[in-house]
Amino acid sequence: MANYQTRFEAQQNILNYILMFYNSRRLHSYLGYQSPNQYEQNMAKLEKAA
């Protein structure tokens, strides 16, 4: 567990986790229940095939 000097530091760390790690891996119904990372990979494969 990390020790933070301020509450702001802790909030920034949590925000970075949500934005950079969690959201890039969680499934999004808008993307056909794929993660944004999976969606990007699939789109890149389709562009190469075209």
Secondary structure, DSSP 4 states (H G I P E B T S, - for coil): ----SSHHHHHHHHHHIIIIIIHHHS-BGGGTSB-HHHHHHHHHHHHHH-
